[in-house]
Amino acid sequence: MIYRVTNGDLCVGSLKVVNLVTASSLFIGDTKTVTLVSAYETPPESVIVGVTTPLRS
């Protein structure tokens, strides 16, 4: 996927971030590369890793 954004001049005098929710992004200025990262908010002992059995309906 090629994602291209072309912006004009931008001048930010000040910025106050009160909250940034999950799956949000905040960019100020020029960004050449964006790397996506995933993180769990769940404690590690709560995460089930491995084969799971589907529930019957």
N, CA and C atoms as an extended XYZ file, in Angstrom:
171
Properties=species:S:1:pos:R:3:atomname:S:1:resname:S:1:resid:I:1 pbc="F F F"
N         0.841       -1.162        0.000 N   MET     1
C         0.000        0.000        0.000 CA  MET     1
C         0.888        1.228        0.000 C   MET     1
N         0.582        2.132       -0.868 N   ILE     2
C         1.288        3.413       -0.917 CA  ILE     2
C         0.341        4.477       -0.400 C   ILE     2
N         0.774        5.160        0.648 N   TYR     3
C        -0.037        6.192        1.290 CA  TYR     3
C         0.730        7.490        1.183 C   TYR     3
N         0.234        8.415        0.404 N   ARG     4
C         0.951        9.657        0.173 CA  ARG     4
C         0.091       10.837        0.602 C   ARG     4
N         0.667       11.724        1.399 N   VAL     5
C        -0.024       12.934        1.847 CA  VAL     5
C         0.843       14.127        1.489 C   VAL     5
N         0.250       15.116        0.870 N   THR     6
C         0.977       16.341        0.542 CA  THR     6
C         0.315       17.494        1.276 C   THR     6
N         1.050       18.112        2.173 N   ASN     7
C         0.536       19.229        2.968 CA  ASN     7
C         1.246       20.516        2.574 C   ASN     7
N         0.583       21.619        2.826 N   GLY     8
C         1.208       22.919        2.615 CA  GLY     8
C         1.914       23.366        3.890 C   GLY     8
N         2.203       24.659        3.989 N   ASP     9
C         2.864       25.207        5.177 CA  ASP     9
C         1.955       25.088        6.389 C   ASP     9
N         2.580       24.853        7.537 N   LEU    10
C         1.844       24.705        8.785 CA  LEU    10
C         2.653       25.347        9.902 C   LEU    10
N         1.996       26.141       10.718 N   CYS    11
C         2.653       26.768       11.861 CA  CYS    11
C         1.832       26.466       13.106 C   CYS    11
N         2.435       25.719       14.054 N   VAL    12
C         1.754       25.370       15.301 CA  VAL    12
C         2.340       26.226       16.406 C   VAL    12
N         1.515       27.116       16.976 N   GLY    13
C         1.985       27.985       18.055 CA  GLY    13
C         2.124       27.228       19.361 C   GLY    13
N         1.099       26.480       19.722 N   SER    14
C         1.156       25.658       20.931 CA  SER    14
C         0.133       24.543       20.787 C   SER    14
N         0.330       23.491       21.575 N   LEU    15
C        -0.543       22.337       21.507 CA  LEU    15
C        -0.628       21.718       22.891 C   LEU    15
N        -1.833       21.431       23.331 N   LYS    16
C        -2.025       20.770       24.615 CA  LYS    16
C        -2.855       19.516       24.366 C   LYS    16
N        -2.287       18.350       24.656 N   VAL    17
C        -2.982       17.083       24.474 CA  VAL    17
C        -3.470       16.631       25.839 C   VAL    17
N        -4.779       16.509       25.977 N   VAL    18
C        -5.364       16.078       27.242 CA  VAL    18
C        -5.466       14.561       27.276 C   VAL    18
N        -5.834       13.957       26.144 N   ASN    19
C        -6.015       12.515       26.106 CA  ASN    19
C        -5.817       12.039       24.674 C   ASN    19
N        -5.220       10.885       24.522 N   LEU    20
C        -5.060       10.255       23.220 CA  LEU    20
C        -5.531        8.824       23.388 C   LEU    20
N        -6.615        8.461       22.723 N   VAL    21
C        -7.238        7.162       22.939 CA  VAL    21
C        -6.537        6.074       22.133 C   VAL    21
N        -6.880        4.832       22.450 N   THR    22
C        -6.314        3.684       21.762 CA  THR    22
C        -6.593        3.769       20.271 C   THR    22
N        -5.667        3.337       19.469 N   ALA    23
C        -5.748        3.324       18.005 CA  ALA    23
C        -5.790        4.733       17.424 C   ALA    23
N        -5.211        5.703       18.108 N   SER    24
C        -5.136        7.066       17.598 CA  SER    24
C        -3.695        7.410       17.268 C   SER    24
N        -3.521        8.373       16.428 N   SER    25
C        -2.187        8.844       16.065 CA  SER    25
C        -2.170       10.358       16.113 C   SER    25
N        -1.052       10.915       16.534 N   LEU    26
C        -0.878       12.364       16.565 CA  LEU    26
C         0.450       12.680       15.896 C   LEU    26
N         0.389       13.404       14.807 N   PHE    27
C         1.591       13.775       14.070 CA  PHE    27
C         1.703       15.283       14.035 C   PHE    27
N         2.888       15.782       14.340 N   ILE    28
C         3.169       17.215       14.236 CA  ILE    28
C         4.476       17.338       13.471 C   ILE    28
N         4.442       18.073       12.382 N   GLY    29
C         5.647       18.246       11.589 CA  GLY    29
C         5.757       17.182       10.509 C   GLY    29
N         6.940       17.075        9.939 N   ASP    30
C         7.179       16.130        8.848 CA  ASP    30
C         7.385       14.726        9.397 C   ASP    30
N         6.746       13.779        8.760 N   THR    31
C         6.883       12.374        9.139 CA  THR    31
C         7.296       11.604        7.905 C   THR    31
N         8.469       11.006        7.949 N   LYS    32
C         8.968       10.265        6.801 CA  LYS    32
C         8.531        8.802        6.866 C   LYS    32
N         8.586        8.210        8.055 N   THR    33
C         8.247        6.797        8.217 CA  THR    33
C         7.303        6.634        9.394 C   THR    33
N         6.276        5.805        9.226 N   VAL    34
C         5.344        5.488       10.297 CA  VAL    34
C         5.431        3.988       10.539 C   VAL    34
N         5.699        3.595       11.776 N   THR    35
C         5.776        2.187       12.142 CA  THR    35
C         4.595        1.851       13.036 C   THR    35
N         3.854        0.832       12.661 N   LEU    36
C         2.693        0.426       13.437 CA  LEU    36
C         3.127       -0.543       14.532 C   LEU    36
N         2.630       -0.316       15.748 N   VAL    37
C         2.974       -1.143       16.901 CA  VAL    37
C         1.688       -1.517       17.612 C   VAL    37
N         1.650       -2.727       18.135 N   SER    38
C         0.480       -3.177       18.873 CA  SER    38
C         0.900       -3.512       20.297 C   SER    38
N         0.067       -3.156       21.257 N   ALA    39
C         0.368       -3.445       22.656 CA  ALA    39
C        -0.909       -3.859       23.371 C   ALA    39
N        -0.768       -4.800       24.277 N   TYR    40
C        -1.908       -5.240       25.081 CA  TYR    40
C        -1.980       -4.422       26.358 C   TYR    40
N        -3.194       -4.064       26.750 N   GLU    41
C        -3.387       -3.414       28.035 CA  GLU    41
C        -3.746       -4.452       29.096 C   GLU    41
N        -3.876       -5.699       28.670 N   THR    42
C        -4.259       -6.786       29.559 CA  THR    42
C        -3.008       -7.350       30.237 C   THR    42
N        -3.095       -7.736       31.492 N   PRO    43
C        -1.938       -8.365       32.135 CA  PRO    43
C        -1.538       -9.644       31.389 C   PRO    43
N        -0.248       -9.949       31.328 N   PRO    44
C         0.207      -11.114       30.556 CA  PRO    44
C        -0.461      -12.435       30.971 C   PRO    44
N        -0.778      -12.590       32.245 N   GLU    45
C        -1.378      -13.845       32.699 CA  GLU    45
C        -2.817      -14.013       32.211 C   GLU    45
N        -3.434      -12.944       31.692 N   SER    46
C        -4.799      -13.020       31.190 CA  SER    46
C        -4.863      -13.348       29.705 C   SER    46
N        -3.734      -13.284       29.009 N   VAL    47
C        -3.710      -13.525       27.577 CA  VAL    47
C        -3.586      -15.024       27.325 C   VAL    47
N        -4.487      -15.572       26.507 N   ILE    48
C        -4.458      -16.990       26.173 CA  ILE    48
C        -3.708      -17.153       24.858 C   ILE    48
N        -2.614      -17.907       24.900 N   VAL    49
C        -1.823      -18.141       23.703 CA  VAL    49
C        -1.882      -19.636       23.418 C   VAL    49
N        -2.197      -19.998       22.205 N   GLY    50
C        -2.229      -21.407       21.837 CA  GLY    50
C        -3.534      -21.741       21.138 C   GLY    50
N        -3.789      -23.047       21.046 N   VAL    51
C        -4.974      -23.526       20.353 CA  VAL    51
C        -6.180      -23.341       21.248 C   VAL    51
N        -7.245      -22.787       20.703 N   THR    52
C        -8.483      -22.641       21.459 CA  THR    52
C        -9.555      -23.515       20.814 C   THR    52
N       -10.464      -24.005       21.616 N   THR    53
C       -11.541      -24.847       21.124 CA  THR    53
C       -12.763      -23.979       20.858 C   THR    53
N       -13.314      -24.061       19.638 N   PRO    54
C       -14.497      -23.238       19.339 CA  PRO    54
C       -15.698      -23.689       20.166 C   PRO    54
N       -16.552      -22.757       20.516 N   LEU    55
C       -17.765      -23.077       21.268 CA  LEU    55
C       -18.819      -23.620       20.339 C   LEU    55
N       -19.562      -24.602       20.800 N   ARG    56
C       -20.656      -25.155       19.996 CA  ARG    56
C       -21.890      -24.291       20.165 C   ARG    56
N       -22.643      -24.126       19.089 N   SER    57
C       -23.861      -23.318       19.194 CA  SER    57
C       -25.095      -24.192       19.191 C   SER    57
